[in-house]
Amino acid sequence: MKESCDNFAELLVDYADGCLPAEQSARVTDHLTECDHCRTLLESLQKSLELAQVIWQDNLSKTPETIRIPAPARTTQRSWLRYVAAAVLIVSAILIATNMLEKPAKHQPTFAEIEQKITDAGNAAKLLAAADFLGGYANAETIAKQQYRRIVETYPNTPAADKAKTQIE
């Protein structure tokens, strides 16, 4: 029974190189005696291998400086990806810079402002102590409430103003 040429197509390269095991090599030899097509294919393959061997030997005889291995061609799929990545980085940097420029810088109080806050808190505390003292007298309740209101209006961001608010309510 004659085997199909398709079964031998892959084996011909190894047969030409002499790399097939003895059993497979005998099968290919038997097929080649009967098949002109595979014999012609094998002859062409052997000529190609001989030419490749000559080129290989010629390149080996050159000095290493003259042998150039070309770099693989860049694919267009990857080059556009680099442009997209670069564009994303640029847009991100612009957005971050714009955001930083639009945000007002936090105000750092000066020494004079800190000193004024301390003075205001002290004055408010003194007025609160005086108002509390006056609130202890029955006749001075109205004056004490006026003092509490003055503390809340004049020194609104002090602990004394918070306590004065509770006395007014």
FIKOLZA-1660 file (N, C-alpha, C; in steps of 0.1 Angstrom, whole numbers, plus 5000, padded with zeros to 4 digits):
% residues 169
   i   px   py   pz ch aa at
   1 5008 4988 5000  A  M  N
   1 5000 5000 5000  A  M CA
   1 5009 5012 5000  A  M  C
   2 5007 5021 4991  A  K  N
   2 5015 5033 4989  A  K CA
   2 5010 5044 4998  A  K  C
   3 5020 5051 5006  A  E  N
   3 5016 5061 5015  A  E CA
   3 5015 5075 5007  A  E  C
   4 5007 5084 5013  A  S  N
   4 5005 5097 5007  A  S CA
   4 5018 5106 5008  A  S  C
   5 5020 5115 4999  A  C  N
   5 5032 5124 4999  A  C CA
   5 5031 5133 5011  A  C  C
   6 5018 5136 5016  A  D  N
   6 5016 5145 5027  A  D CA
   6 5023 5139 5040  A  D  C
   7 5023 5126 5041  A  N  N
   7 5029 5120 5053  A  N CA
   7 5045 5122 5053  A  N  C
   8 5051 5124 5041  A  F  N
   8 5065 5126 5040  A  F CA
   8 5070 5140 5039  A  F  C
   9 5061 5149 5037  A  A  N
   9 5066 5163 5035  A  A CA
   9 5074 5169 5046  A  A  C
  10 5069 5166 5058  A  E  N
  10 5076 5171 5070  A  E CA
  10 5089 5163 5073  A  E  C
  11 5090 5151 5069  A  L  N
  11 5102 5143 5071  A  L CA
  11 5113 5146 5062  A  L  C
  12 5111 5152 5050  A  L  N
  12 5121 5154 5040  A  L CA
  12 5132 5163 5045  A  L  C
  13 5130 5173 5053  A  V  N
  13 5140 5182 5058  A  V CA
  13 5150 5174 5067  A  V  C
  14 5144 5166 5076  A  D  N
  14 5153 5158 5085  A  D CA
  14 5160 5147 5077  A  D  C
  15 5153 5142 5067  A  Y  N
  15 5160 5131 5059  A  Y CA
  15 5172 5137 5051  A  Y  C
  16 5170 5149 5046  A  A  N
  16 5181 5156 5039  A  A CA
  16 5193 5159 5048  A  A  C
  17 5190 5162 5060  A  D  N
  17 5200 5165 5070  A  D CA
  17 5206 5152 5076  A  D  C
  18 5200 5141 5074  A  G  N
  18 5205 5128 5080  A  G CA
  18 5201 5127 5094  A  G  C
  19 5190 5133 5098  A  C  N
  19 5187 5133 5113  A  C CA
  19 5175 5124 5116  A  C  C
  20 5170 5116 5107  A  L  N
  20 5159 5107 5109  A  L CA
  20 5164 5094 5115  A  L  C
  21 5156 5088 5124  A  P  N
  21 5159 5074 5129  A  P CA
  21 5159 5065 5117  A  P  C
  22 5166 5054 5118  A  A  N
  22 5168 5044 5108  A  A CA
  22 5155 5039 5102  A  A  C
  23 5145 5036 5110  A  E  N
  23 5132 5031 5106  A  E CA
  23 5125 5041 5097  A  E  C
  24 5124 5054 5101  A  Q  N
  24 5117 5064 5094  A  Q CA
  24 5125 5067 5081  A  Q  C
  25 5138 5067 5082  A  S  N
  25 5147 5070 5070  A  S CA
  25 5144 5059 5059  A  S  C
  26 5143 5046 5063  A  A  N
  26 5140 5036 5054  A  A CA
  26 5126 5038 5047  A  A  C
  27 5116 5042 5055  A  R  N
  27 5103 5045 5049  A  R CA
  27 5104 5056 5039  A  R  C
  28 5111 5067 5042  A  V  N
  28 5113 5078 5032  A  V CA
  28 5120 5073 5020  A  V  C
  29 5131 5065 5021  A  T  N
  29 5138 5060 5010  A  T CA
  29 5129 5052 5001  A  T  C
  30 5121 5043 5007  A  D  N
  30 5112 5035 4999  A  D CA
  30 5102 5044 4991  A  D  C
  31 5097 5054 4998  A  H  N
  31 5087 5063 4991  A  H CA
  31 5094 5071 4980  A  H  C
  32 5107 5075 4982  A  L  N
  32 5114 5083 4971  A  L CA
  32 5116 5074 4959  A  L  C
  33 5118 5061 4960  A  T  N
  33 5121 5053 4949  A  T CA
  33 5108 5052 4940  A  T  C
  34 5097 5054 4945  A  E  N
  34 5084 5053 4938  A  E CA
  34 5078 5067 4934  A  E  C
  35 5083 5078 4940  A  C  N
  35 5076 5091 4939  A  C CA
  35 5085 5101 4933  A  C  C
  36 5082 5105 4920  A  D  N
  36 5091 5115 4913  A  D CA
  36 5089 5129 4920  A  D  C
  37 5077 5132 4924  A  H  N
  37 5074 5145 4930  A  H CA
  37 5082 5147 4943  A  H  C
  38 5082 5138 4952  A  C  N
  38 5090 5139 4964  A  C CA
  38 5105 5139 4961  A  C  C
  39 5109 5131 4951  A  R  N
  39 5124 5131 4947  A  R CA
  39 5128 5145 4943  A  R  C
  40 5120 5152 4934  A  T  N
  40 5123 5165 4930  A  T CA
  40 5123 5175 4941  A  T  C
  41 5113 5174 4950  A  L  N
  41 5113 5182 4962  A  L CA
  41 5125 5181 4971  A  L  C
  42 5130 5168 4972  A  L  N
  42 5142 5165 4980  A  L CA
  42 5154 5171 4974  A  L  C
  43 5155 5170 4960  A  E  N
  43 5167 5176 4953  A  E CA
  43 5167 5191 4955  A  E  C
  44 5155 5198 4954  A  S  N
  44 5155 5212 4956  A  S CA
  44 5158 5216 4970  A  S  C
  45 5154 5208 4979  A  L  N
  45 5157 5210 4994  A  L CA
  45 5172 5209 4996  A  L  C
  46 5178 5199 4990  A  Q  N
  46 5192 5197 4992  A  Q CA
  46 5200 5208 4986  A  Q  C
  47 5196 5213 4974  A  K  N
  47 5203 5225 4968  A  K CA
  47 5202 5237 4977  A  K  C
  48 5190 5239 4983  A  S  N
  48 5188 5251 4992  A  S CA
  48 5197 5249 5004  A  S  C
  49 5197 5237 5010  A  L  N
  49 5206 5235 5022  A  L CA
  49 5221 5237 5018  A  L  C
  50 5225 5233 5006  A  E  N
  50 5239 5235 5002  A  E CA
  50 5242 5250 5001  A  E  C
  51 5233 5257 4995  A  L  N
  51 5234 5272 4993  A  L CA
  51 5235 5279 5007  A  L  C
  52 5226 5274 5016  A  A  N
  52 5226 5280 5029  A  A CA
  52 5239 5277 5036  A  A  C
  53 5245 5265 5034  A  Q  N
  53 5257 5262 5041  A  Q CA
  53 5269 5270 5035  A  Q  C
  54 5269 5273 5022  A  V  N
  54 5279 5281 5016  A  V CA
  54 5278 5295 5021  A  V  C
  55 5266 5301 5022  A  I  N
  55 5264 5314 5028  A  I CA
  55 5269 5315 5042  A  I  C
  56 5265 5305 5049  A  W  N
  56 5269 5304 5064  A  W CA
  56 5284 5304 5065  A  W  C
  57 5291 5295 5058  A  Q  N
  57 5305 5294 5059  A  Q CA
  57 5312 5307 5054  A  Q  C
  58 5306 5314 5044  A  D  N
  58 5312 5327 5040  A  D CA
  58 5310 5337 5051  A  D  C
  59 5299 5337 5057  A  N  N
  59 5297 5347 5068  A  N CA
  59 5306 5344 5080  A  N  C
  60 5309 5332 5083  A  L  N
  60 5318 5328 5094  A  L CA
  60 5332 5333 5091  A  L  C
  61 5336 5333 5079  A  S  N
  61 5350 5337 5075  A  S CA
  61 5352 5352 5077  A  S  C
  62 5341 5360 5077  A  K  N
  62 5342 5375 5079  A  K CA
  62 5346 5378 5094  A  K  C
  63 5351 5390 5095  A  T  N
  63 5354 5394 5109  A  T CA
  63 5341 5398 5116  A  T  C
  64 5341 5397 5129  A  P  N
  64 5328 5400 5136  A  P CA
  64 5324 5414 5134  A  P  C
  65 5333 5423 5131  A  E  N
  65 5328 5437 5130  A  E CA
  65 5320 5439 5117  A  E  C
  66 5322 5431 5107  A  T  N
  66 5315 5433 5094  A  T CA
  66 5302 5426 5094  A  T  C
  67 5299 5416 5103  A  I  N
  67 5286 5410 5103  A  I CA
  67 5276 5418 5110  A  I  C
  68 5266 5421 5103  A  R  N
  68 5255 5430 5108  A  R CA
  68 5242 5422 5109  A  R  C
  69 5236 5422 5120  A  I  N
  69 5223 5416 5121  A  I CA
  69 5213 5427 5121  A  I  C
  70 5204 5427 5111  A  P  N
  70 5194 5438 5111  A  P CA
  70 5185 5438 5123  A  P  C
  71 5181 5449 5127  A  A  N
  71 5171 5450 5138  A  A CA
  71 5158 5447 5132  A  A  C
  72 5149 5440 5140  A  P  N
  72 5136 5437 5135  A  P CA
  72 5128 5450 5132  A  P  C
  73 5120 5449 5122  A  A  N
  73 5112 5461 5118  A  A CA
  73 5102 5464 5129  A  A  C
  74 5100 5476 5131  A  R  N
  74 5090 5480 5141  A  R CA
  74 5076 5478 5135  A  R  C
  75 5067 5474 5144  A  T  N
  75 5054 5472 5139  A  T CA
  75 5046 5485 5142  A  T  C
  76 5037 5488 5133  A  T  N
  76 5029 5500 5135  A  T CA
  76 5020 5499 5147  A  T  C
  77 5016 5487 5151  A  Q  N
  77 5007 5485 5162  A  Q CA
  77 5013 5490 5175  A  Q  C
  78 5026 5488 5177  A  R  N
  78 5033 5492 5189  A  R CA
  78 5037 5507 5189  A  R  C
  79 5040 5512 5177  A  S  N
  79 5044 5526 5177  A  S CA
  79 5033 5535 5181  A  S  C
  80 5020 5532 5177  A  W  N
  80 5009 5541 5181  A  W CA
  80 5006 5540 5195  A  W  C
  81 5009 5528 5201  A  L  N
  81 5007 5527 5216  A  L CA
  81 5016 5536 5224  A  L  C
  82 5029 5538 5219  A  R  N
  82 5038 5547 5225  A  R CA
  82 5033 5561 5225  A  R  C
  83 5027 5565 5213  A  Y  N
  83 5022 5578 5212  A  Y CA
  83 5010 5581 5221  A  Y  C
  84 5002 5570 5223  A  V  N
  84 4990 5572 5232  A  V CA
  84 4995 5573 5246  A  V  C
  85 5005 5565 5250  A  A  N
  85 5010 5565 5264  A  A CA
  85 5016 5579 5266  A  A  C
  86 5024 5584 5256  A  A  N
  86 5030 5597 5258  A  A CA
  86 5019 5608 5259  A  A  C
  87 5009 5607 5251  A  A  N
  87 4998 5617 5252  A  A CA
  87 4991 5617 5265  A  A  C
  88 4988 5605 5271  A  V  N
  88 4982 5604 5284  A  V CA
  88 4991 5610 5295  A  V  C
  89 5004 5608 5294  A  L  N
  89 5013 5614 5304  A  L CA
  89 5013 5629 5303  A  L  C
  90 5013 5634 5291  A  I  N
  90 5013 5649 5289  A  I CA
  90 5000 5655 5294  A  I  C
  91 4989 5649 5291  A  V  N
  91 4976 5654 5295  A  V CA
  91 4975 5654 5310  A  V  C
  92 4980 5643 5316  A  S  N
  92 4979 5641 5331  A  S CA
  92 4988 5652 5338  A  S  C
  93 5000 5655 5332  A  A  N
  93 5009 5665 5338  A  A CA
  93 5002 5679 5337  A  A  C
  94 4996 5681 5325  A  I  N
  94 4989 5695 5324  A  I CA
  94 4978 5696 5334  A  I  C
  95 4970 5686 5335  A  L  N
  95 4959 5686 5345  A  L CA
  95 4963 5688 5359  A  L  C
  96 4974 5681 5363  A  I  N
  96 4979 5683 5376  A  I CA
  96 4985 5697 5378  A  I  C
  97 4992 5702 5368  A  A  N
  97 4998 5715 5370  A  A CA
  97 4987 5726 5370  A  A  C
  98 4976 5724 5362  A  T  N
  98 4965 5734 5363  A  T CA
  98 4958 5734 5376  A  T  C
  99 4956 5722 5381  A  N  N
  99 4949 5720 5394  A  N CA
  99 4957 5727 5405  A  N  C
 100 4971 5725 5405  A  M  N
 100 4979 5731 5415  A  M CA
 100 4979 5746 5414  A  M  C
 101 4979 5752 5402  A  L  N
 101 4979 5766 5400  A  L CA
 101 4966 5773 5404  A  L  C
 102 4955 5765 5402  A  E  N
 102 4942 5771 5406  A  E CA
 102 4939 5771 5420  A  E  C
 103 4945 5762 5428  A  K  N
 103 4942 5761 5442  A  K CA
 103 4949 5773 5449  A  K  C
 104 4942 5780 5457  A  P  N
 104 4949 5791 5465  A  P CA
 104 4958 5784 5475  A  P  C
 105 4969 5790 5477  A  A  N
 105 4978 5786 5487  A  A CA
 105 4972 5788 5501  A  A  C
 106 4975 5779 5510  A  K  N
 106 4970 5781 5524  A  K CA
 106 4976 5793 5530  A  K  C
 107 4968 5801 5537  A  H  N
 107 4974 5813 5543  A  H CA
 107 4981 5809 5556  A  H  C
 108 4993 5813 5556  A  Q  N
 108 5001 5811 5568  A  Q CA
 108 5001 5824 5576  A  Q  C
 109 4996 5823 5588  A  P  N
 109 4994 5835 5596  A  P CA
 109 5008 5841 5600  A  P  C
 110 5009 5854 5600  A  T  N
 110 5021 5861 5604  A  T CA
 110 5022 5861 5619  A  T  C
 111 5033 5865 5624  A  F  N
 111 5035 5866 5638  A  F CA
 111 5025 5877 5644  A  F  C
 112 5023 5888 5637  A  A  N
 112 5014 5898 5641  A  A CA
 112 5000 5893 5642  A  A  C
 113 4996 5885 5632  A  E  N
 113 4982 5880 5633  A  E CA
 113 4980 5870 5645  A  E  C
 114 4990 5862 5647  A  I  N
 114 4990 5853 5659  A  I CA
 114 4989 5861 5672  A  I  C
 115 4997 5871 5672  A  E  N
 115 4997 5880 5684  A  E CA
 115 4984 5886 5686  A  E  C
 116 4977 5891 5676  A  Q  N
 116 4964 5897 5676  A  Q CA
 116 4954 5887 5681  A  Q  C
 117 4954 5875 5677  A  K  N
 117 4945 5865 5681  A  K CA
 117 4946 5862 5696  A  K  C
 118 4959 5862 5701  A  I  N
 118 4961 5859 5715  A  I CA
 118 4956 5871 5723  A  I  C
 119 4958 5883 5718  A  T  N
 119 4953 5895 5725  A  T CA
 119 4938 5895 5726  A  T  C
 120 4931 5892 5714  A  D  N
 120 4917 5892 5714  A  D CA
 120 4911 5881 5723  A  D  C
 121 4917 5869 5723  A  A  N
 121 4913 5859 5733  A  A CA
 121 4914 5863 5747  A  A  C
 122 4925 5870 5750  A  G  N
 122 4927 5875 5764  A  G CA
 122 4917 5886 5768  A  G  C
 123 4915 5895 5758  A  N  N
 123 4905 5906 5761  A  N CA
 123 4891 5900 5763  A  N  C
 124 4887 5890 5754  A  A  N
 124 4874 5884 5755  A  A CA
 124 4873 5877 5768  A  A  C
 125 4883 5870 5773  A  A  N
 125 4883 5863 5785  A  A CA
 125 4881 5872 5797  A  A  C
 126 4888 5884 5796  A  K  N
 126 4886 5894 5807  A  K CA
 126 4872 5899 5808  A  K  C
 127 4866 5902 5796  A  L  N
 127 4853 5908 5795  A  L CA
 127 4843 5897 5800  A  L  C
 128 4845 5884 5796  A  L  N
 128 4836 5874 5801  A  L CA
 128 4837 5872 5816  A  L  C
 129 4849 5873 5822  A  A  N
 129 4850 5873 5837  A  A CA
 129 4842 5884 5843  A  A  C
 130 4844 5896 5837  A  A  N
 130 4837 5908 5843  A  A CA
 130 4822 5906 5841  A  A  C
 131 4817 5901 5830  A  A  N
 131 4803 5899 5827  A  A CA
 131 4797 5889 5837  A  A  C
 132 4805 5878 5839  A  D  N
 132 4800 5868 5848  A  D CA
 132 4799 5873 5862  A  D  C
 133 4809 5882 5866  A  F  N
 133 4809 5888 5879  A  F CA
 133 4797 5897 5881  A  F  C
 134 4794 5905 5870  A  L  N
 134 4782 5914 5871  A  L CA
 134 4769 5906 5871  A  L  C
 135 4769 5894 5864  A  G  N
 135 4757 5886 5863  A  G CA
 135 4753 5881 5877  A  G  C
 136 4762 5881 5886  A  G  N
 136 4759 5876 5900  A  G CA
 136 4750 5886 5907  A  G  C
 137 4750 5899 5903  A  Y  N
 137 4742 5909 5910  A  Y CA
 137 4728 5910 5902  A  Y  C
 138 4718 5911 5910  A  A  N
 138 4704 5912 5905  A  A CA
 138 4702 5925 5896  A  A  C
 139 4707 5936 5900  A  N  N
 139 4705 5948 5893  A  N CA
 139 4714 5949 5880  A  N  C
 140 4724 5941 5879  A  A  N
 140 4733 5942 5868  A  A CA
 140 4732 5932 5857  A  A  C
 141 4720 5924 5857  A  E  N
 141 4718 5914 5847  A  E CA
 141 4718 5919 5833  A  E  C
 142 4711 5931 5831  A  T  N
 142 4710 5937 5818  A  T CA
 142 4724 5941 5813  A  T  C
 143 4732 5947 5821  A  I  N
 143 4746 5951 5817  A  I CA
 143 4754 5938 5814  A  I  C
 144 4752 5928 5821  A  A  N
 144 4760 5915 5819  A  A CA
 144 4756 5909 5805  A  A  C
 145 4743 5909 5802  A  K  N
 145 4738 5904 5789  A  K CA
 145 4744 5913 5777  A  K  C
 146 4745 5926 5780  A  Q  N
 146 4751 5935 5769  A  Q CA
 146 4765 5931 5767  A  Q  C
 147 4772 5928 5778  A  Q  N
 147 4786 5925 5777  A  Q CA
 147 4788 5911 5770  A  Q  C
 148 4779 5902 5773  A  Y  N
 148 4780 5889 5766  A  Y CA
 148 4778 5891 5750  A  Y  C
 149 4768 5900 5747  A  R  N
 149 4766 5902 5732  A  R CA
 149 4778 5909 5726  A  R  C
 150 4784 5918 5734  A  R  N
 150 4796 5925 5728  A  R CA
 150 4807 5916 5726  A  R  C
 151 4809 5906 5735  A  I  N
 151 4820 5896 5734  A  I CA
 151 4817 5888 5721  A  I  C
 152 4805 5883 5719  A  V  N
 152 4801 5875 5707  A  V CA
 152 4803 5883 5694  A  V  C
 153 4800 5896 5694  A  E  N
 153 4801 5904 5682  A  E CA
 153 4816 5908 5679  A  E  C
 154 4823 5912 5690  A  T  N
 154 4837 5917 5688  A  T CA
 154 4847 5906 5687  A  T  C
 155 4845 5896 5694  A  Y  N
 155 4855 5885 5694  A  Y CA
 155 4848 5871 5691  A  Y  C
 156 4843 5870 5679  A  P  N
 156 4834 5858 5676  A  P CA
 156 4842 5845 5676  A  P  C
 157 4855 5845 5673  A  N  N
 157 4862 5832 5672  A  N CA
 157 4871 5829 5684  A  N  C
 158 4865 5832 5695  A  T  N
 158 4873 5829 5708  A  T CA
 158 4865 5820 5717  A  T  C
 159 4872 5813 5726  A  P  N
 159 4864 5804 5735  A  P CA
 159 4855 5812 5744  A  P  C
 160 4858 5824 5747  A  A  N
 160 4850 5833 5755  A  A CA
 160 4837 5836 5748  A  A  C
 161 4837 5838 5735  A  A  N
 161 4825 5840 5727  A  A CA
 161 4816 5828 5728  A  A  C
 162 4821 5816 5727  A  D  N
 162 4813 5804 5728  A  D CA
 162 4806 5804 5741  A  D  C
 163 4813 5807 5752  A  K  N
 163 4807 5807 5766  A  K CA
 163 4796 5818 5767  A  K  C
 164 4799 5829 5761  A  A  N
 164 4790 5841 5762  A  A CA
 164 4777 5838 5755  A  A  C
 165 4778 5830 5743  A  K  N
 165 4766 5826 5736  A  K CA
 165 4756 5818 5745  A  K  C
 166 4762 5809 5753  A  T  N
 166 4753 5801 5762  A  T CA
 166 4747 5810 5773  A  T  C
 167 4753 5821 5777  A  Q  N
 167 4747 5829 5787  A  Q CA
 167 4736 5838 5781  A  Q  C
 168 4736 5841 5768  A  I  N
 168 4726 5849 5762  A  I CA
 168 4714 5841 5760  A  I  C
 169 4715 5829 5756  A  E  N
 169 4704 5820 5752  A  E CA
 169 4695 5816 5764  A  E  C
% end
